[in-house]
Amino acid sequence: MIAYVDMFSGISGDMTLGALIDLGVPLDFLKEKLSHVLHGFQLKTNIVYKHHLKAIDLIVDVIDEGHASRNYSEIKELIENSSLSKKVKKNSLLAFEKIALAESNIHGKDIESIHFHEIGGIDSIVDIIGSFICVEYLGIEKVYASSIPLGSGFVTCAHGRIPVPVPATVAILKDVPVRSSDATTEIVTPTGAAIISTLASSFGQMPEMIIKKVGYGSGKRDTGSDLPNLLRIILGKPQLIEKKNKTSVHKEAIHVVKTNVDDTIPEVLGFLMESLFENKALDVCYIPVQMKKNRPGIQLEVICRKEDLDNIVQIILTQTTSIGVRHYESGRSFLLREKTFVKTSFGKLQVKKITNPDNSIRFVPEYFVAKKVAKEKKIPLKDVYARILSDANPGESHPIVPIELVK
């Protein structure tokens, strides 16, 4: 499943959790999961109507004020020592790290000692961790989001009266598309900003999808806007590219990273490619280019997903002599592939199973498997490839190697 988070009136933690509950997450399930992390609260929901649209208003009743706020280290320990799934832990830790880094830069303090005020309270912890629990429960594998509208005016917090959007929200939303709105108060909280910047793989238009369900979460403020204070999350399945023969070509948003270098030695480039693939790059290639002062150079092009972009950029700037990279969001269309095993003249071997645009299946040899066979049998790699292709794809035309060669 995929989801599109439509932030036409901003986003907060309780709005996110309310919309996810409206999509079908049982409240008792959420309570039970959160009870393994912390205590001192009760969850309840009300059905409200904003501009005649029904929505879930989530309420976190704090019944134990003993931990009105926590520092980053305490929250990190709380999550790490819980029985949450690895994915929920990872996302929760990442969201709180975003908040801690923002507060650290704003106040000039060490990240581990940053003391959260509003965000360190039980309700905010419930909103953040609860949102990731709900996303996992709904089986959402990829999240897309609209650009984020920001409010205006001033709000009063633990540090006094400050402008909207508050400094922490601005810092968390670095590199995220934002826009103005007619709201006259805060409509994007640091909690909401941390949740969506952790979840979303891209920001912009709704992707092609088959809609299955829509959930609305209600905000509690009068925003001064003509729009209802709601968050809409649309749940669905990825839309296939349909052609006459009903293809199974899939689409997804990716990021392209590029940089040019003319003073990096080949050994470094070889090591760099290995490092990038190890860190979830989808593709890496080197293109010969003619650079300034007539110098021959190399253009590095990397394709990656949004969640891996920062790490990919960091690796490139660390491992090469480049002092800057270009990156932008793009799209790609691809065929489904998976690992499987087939019977061949060399025994049962692992291959790639690829679904063609017309939904037919073909099998392609795995290089490392074919390489191992070629070395063991002391025969050319091209002959191993041909034999595996022939055995795995009977009926197709391939250069057949006499069986005597592969015994």
C-alpha positions in Angstrom: 0.0 0.0 0.0 1.0 3.6 -0.5 -0.3 6.8 1.1 -0.6 10.4 0.0 -0.6 13.0 2.9 -2.6 16.0 1.8 -1.6 18.9 4.0 -4.0 21.5 2.8 -4.3 22.9 6.3 -0.9 21.9 7.7 0.0 19.0 9.9 0.4 18.2 13.6 1.0 15.0 15.6 -2.6 14.6 16.7 -4.0 15.4 13.2 -1.7 12.6 11.7 -2.7 10.1 14.3 -6.3 10.9 14.0 -6.3 10.5 10.2 -4.5 7.1 10.5 -7.0 5.9 13.0 -9.8 7.0 10.6 -8.2 4.8 8.0 -8.8 1.8 10.2 -6.3 1.4 12.9 -8.1 0.1 16.0 -7.7 2.4 19.0 -7.3 -0.6 21.4 -4.5 -1.9 19.3 -2.7 1.5 19.4 -3.2 1.7 23.2 -1.7 -1.8 23.7 1.3 -1.1 21.5 2.0 2.3 23.2 1.6 0.8 26.7 4.9 -1.1 26.1 6.7 2.2 25.7 5.3 4.5 28.3 2.4 5.0 30.8 0.5 7.8 32.3 -1.9 8.6 29.5 -5.3 7.6 28.1 -6.3 7.8 24.4 -9.8 8.7 23.2 -11.3 9.8 20.0 -14.3 12.0 19.1 -16.0 12.3 15.7 -16.1 16.0 14.6 -17.3 17.8 11.6 -15.4 20.6 9.9 -17.1 22.2 6.9 -19.4 19.1 7.0 -16.4 16.8 6.6 -16.3 14.0 9.2 -13.0 13.6 10.9 -11.3 12.0 14.0 -10.3 14.3 16.8 -7.6 12.4 18.8 -7.2 13.3 22.5 -4.3 12.3 24.7 -5.3 12.6 28.3 -2.2 12.8 30.5 -2.9 11.3 33.9 0.7 11.3 35.2 2.4 14.7 35.1 5.6 13.2 36.6 7.3 13.4 33.2 6.0 16.6 31.8 9.0 16.8 29.6 12.1 14.8 28.8 15.5 15.4 27.2 16.6 13.7 24.0 18.7 11.0 25.7 15.7 10.0 27.9 13.4 9.7 24.9 16.0 7.8 22.9 16.5 5.3 25.7 12.7 4.9 26.0 12.4 3.9 22.4 15.5 1.7 22.2 14.4 -0.3 25.3 10.9 -0.8 24.0 9.4 -3.9 22.3 8.5 -1.9 19.2 9.4 -3.3 15.8 12.7 -2.3 14.2 11.0 -0.1 11.6 8.9 1.8 14.2 12.0 2.2 16.4 14.1 3.5 13.4 11.5 6.0 12.3 10.7 7.2 15.9 14.4 7.7 16.6 14.9 9.5 13.3 12.0 11.9 14.0 13.2 12.8 17.5 16.7 13.2 16.2 15.4 15.8 13.6 13.8 17.7 16.5 16.9 17.4 18.7 19.2 18.6 15.9 16.9 21.6 15.2 16.8 22.6 18.9 20.5 22.0 19.2 21.3 24.4 16.4 18.8 27.0 17.6 20.0 27.1 21.2 23.6 26.2 20.7 23.6 23.2 22.9 24.8 19.6 22.6 22.2 17.3 21.1 22.3 14.8 23.9 21.5 17.4 26.5 18.7 19.1 24.6 15.7 19.3 26.8 12.4 19.2 25.0 9.5 21.2 26.5 6.3 20.8 24.6 7.7 18.1 22.4 9.1 16.1 25.3 5.7 15.6 26.9 3.7 12.4 26.9 1.2 13.6 24.2 3.9 14.4 21.7 5.7 11.1 22.3 2.4 9.3 21.8 1.7 11.3 18.6 5.1 10.5 17.0 5.6 6.9 18.0 1.9 6.2 17.5 1.9 7.5 13.9 4.7 5.1 12.9 2.9 2.2 14.7 -0.2 3.0 12.6 1.7 3.3 9.3 3.1 -0.2 9.9 -0.3 -1.6 10.9 -1.9 -0.3 7.7 0.9 -1.9 5.6 1.9 1.4 4.1 5.2 0.9 2.3 5.7 4.3 0.7 4.4 7.8 1.7 4.0 10.7 -0.7 3.0 14.2 0.5 1.9 17.6 -0.7 3.9 20.7 -0.3 3.5 22.1 3.2 1.5 25.3 3.8 2.8 27.5 6.7 0.9 29.7 9.0 1.7 33.3 10.1 1.5 35.4 13.3 3.0 34.6 16.7 2.6 31.8 19.3 3.5 31.6 23.0 5.7 28.7 24.1 8.2 27.8 26.8 10.7 30.3 25.3 8.1 33.2 25.2 6.4 34.7 22.2 7.9 33.7 18.9 7.0 34.0 15.2 5.2 31.4 13.1 6.4 29.0 11.8 8.5 28.5 14.9 12.3 28.1 14.5 12.3 24.3 15.2 9.7 23.7 12.4 11.7 25.8 10.0 14.9 23.9 10.8 13.2 20.5 10.5 11.7 21.4 7.1 15.0 22.2 5.5 15.0 21.0 1.8 11.2 20.3 2.0 8.8 22.3 -0.3 6.7 24.8 1.6 4.2 27.5 0.7 2.3 30.3 2.3 -1.3 30.1 3.4 -4.1 32.4 4.7 -3.8 30.8 8.2 -3.1 33.3 10.9 -1.6 30.9 13.5 0.6 27.9 13.7 -0.6 25.1 11.4 2.6 23.1 11.2 4.0 22.0 14.5 7.6 20.6 15.1 6.0 17.2 15.8 4.0 17.2 12.6 7.1 18.4 10.6 9.3 15.6 12.1 6.7 12.9 11.3 6.1 13.9 7.7 9.8 14.6 6.9 10.6 11.2 8.2 7.8 9.4 6.3 7.6 11.1 3.0 9.7 9.9 0.1 8.7 13.0 -2.0 6.6 16.2 -1.8 4.4 17.4 -4.6 1.5 16.1 -6.7 -0.4 12.9 -5.8 1.1 9.9 -7.5 -0.8 7.6 -9.8 -2.7 5.3 -7.5 -5.9 3.3 -7.0 -7.6 4.8 -4.0 -8.8 2.4 -1.4 -9.7 4.6 1.6 -9.5 8.2 2.9 -8.9 9.3 6.5 -9.3 12.7 8.1 -7.6 13.9 11.2 -8.9 17.1 13.0 -6.8 19.9 14.3 -7.9 21.7 17.4 -7.1 25.4 16.6 -9.1 28.0 14.9 -6.6 28.8 12.1 -8.3 31.9 10.7 -8.3 30.2 7.3 -11.2 29.6 4.9 -10.1 25.9 4.8 -11.2 23.4 7.4 -8.4 22.5 9.9 -8.1 18.9 8.7 -5.3 16.6 7.5 -6.3 14.1 4.8 -4.5 10.9 4.2 -5.4 8.9 1.1 -4.6 5.2 1.1 -4.3 3.1 -2.0 -2.3 0.8 -4.3 0.3 1.9 -6.8 -1.1 2.5 -10.3 0.4 0.4 -13.0 1.1 2.0 -16.4 -1.7 0.5 -18.5 -1.2 -0.1 -22.2 -3.2 -2.2 -24.7 -1.8 -5.4 -23.4 -2.2 -4.5 -19.7 1.5 -4.0 -18.8 3.0 -4.4 -15.4 5.4 -1.5 -15.6 5.6 0.3 -12.2 6.5 3.9 -11.4 8.2 5.6 -8.5 9.8 8.9 -7.5 13.5 8.8 -7.2 16.3 11.4 -6.8 19.2 11.9 -9.2 22.5 13.1 -7.8 25.3 14.4 -10.1 28.7 15.9 -9.8 31.8 16.4 -12.1 35.4 15.7 -11.0 38.7 16.0 -12.9 41.2 15.4 -10.1 40.1 12.1 -8.5 42.2 9.0 -9.0 40.6 5.8 -10.5 41.1 3.8 -7.4 39.0 6.2 -5.4 36.2 6.1 -8.0 36.1 2.3 -7.8 35.9 2.4 -4.0 33.2 5.1 -4.2 31.0 3.0 -6.5 31.2 0.1 -4.1 30.4 2.4 -1.1 27.4 3.9 -2.9 25.8 0.6 -3.7 26.4 -0.6 -0.2 24.5 2.5 1.0 21.3 1.8 -1.0 22.2 3.6 -4.3 19.8 2.2 -7.0 22.3 2.9 -9.8 25.8 4.4 -10.2 27.5 5.4 -13.4 30.6 7.3 -14.6 30.3 9.4 -17.8 33.4 10.9 -19.6 33.1 14.7 -19.8 35.2 17.6 -21.0 35.4 20.2 -18.2 36.7 23.7 -17.8 40.3 24.5 -18.9 39.9 21.7 -21.4 40.4 19.0 -18.8 39.0 15.5 -19.3 36.9 14.5 -16.3 34.2 12.2 -15.0 30.5 12.9 -14.3 29.2 10.9 -11.5 25.5 10.1 -11.6 23.7 8.3 -8.8 20.0 7.3 -8.5 18.6 6.8 -5.1 15.4 7.1 -3.0 14.6 10.2 -1.1 15.2 8.7 2.3 18.8 7.8 1.3 19.6 11.1 -0.4 21.4 12.9 2.4 23.6 9.9 3.1 24.5 9.5 -0.6 25.5 13.2 -0.8 27.6 12.9 2.3 29.5 9.9 0.9 30.2 11.7 -2.4 31.5 14.8 -0.7 33.5 12.8 1.7 35.1 10.3 -0.7 35.8 12.6 -3.7 37.4 16.0 -4.3 34.0 17.4 -5.3 32.9 20.6 -3.5 29.3 20.4 -4.5 26.6 18.1 -6.0 23.4 18.7 -7.9 20.3 16.7 -7.1 16.7 16.8 -8.1 13.6 14.6 -7.9 12.7 12.6 -11.0 10.7 9.5 -11.8 11.5 6.1 -13.1 9.5 3.3 -14.6 10.6 -0.2 -13.9 9.7 -3.9 -14.2 9.1 -6.0 -11.2 12.0 -8.3 -10.3 12.7 -10.9 -7.6 15.2 -13.5 -6.7 14.3 -17.2 -7.3 15.9 -20.5 -8.2 15.7 -22.6 -11.4 17.0 -26.0 -12.4 19.9 -25.8 -14.9 22.6 -28.0 -16.4 24.8 -26.8 -13.5 22.2 -27.7 -10.8 19.8 -25.4 -9.0 20.9 -21.8 -9.3 19.7 -18.4 -8.2 18.5 -16.1 -11.0 16.5 -12.9 -11.4 12.8 -13.4 -12.2 11.6 -10.4 -14.2 8.0 -9.7 -15.2 7.8 -8.3 -18.7 5.4 -5.5 -19.8 3.0 -8.1 -21.1 3.1 -9.9 -17.8 5.2 -12.8 -19.2 8.1 -14.0 -17.2 11.8 -14.3 -18.0 14.8 -15.4 -16.0 18.2 -13.7 -16.1 21.4 -15.1 -14.7 23.0 -13.5 -11.6 26.5 -12.4 -12.4 28.1 -13.6 -9.1 26.4 -17.1 -9.5 27.5 -17.4 -13.2 31.0 -16.2 -12.2 31.3 -18.9 -9.6 30.2 -21.6 -12.0 32.6 -20.4 -14.7 35.5 -20.6 -12.3 34.6 -24.0 -10.9 33.9 -25.6 -14.4 36.8 -23.7 -16.0 34.7 -22.5 -18.9 34.0 -19.1 -20.4 31.5 -16.9 -18.6 29.6 -16.2 -21.8 29.0 -19.9 -22.2 27.7 -20.2 -18.6 25.3 -17.3 -19.3 24.0 -18.9 -22.5 23.4 -22.2 -20.9 21.6 -20.7 -17.9 19.4 -18.6 -20.2 18.6 -21.6 -22.3 17.7 -23.8 -19.3 15.7 -21.1 -17.4 13.9 -19.8 -20.5 12.9 -22.8 -22.6 11.5 -22.0 -26.0 13.4 -18.7 -26.3 16.2 -18.2 -28.8 19.6 -18.2 -27.1 23.1 -19.3 -28.4 23.1 -22.8 -27.1 26.4 -24.2 -25.7 26.9 -28.0 -26.3 26.3 -29.9 -23.1 29.7 -31.5 -23.2 31.2 -28.1 -22.6 29.6 -27.7 -19.3 30.1 -31.1 -17.7 
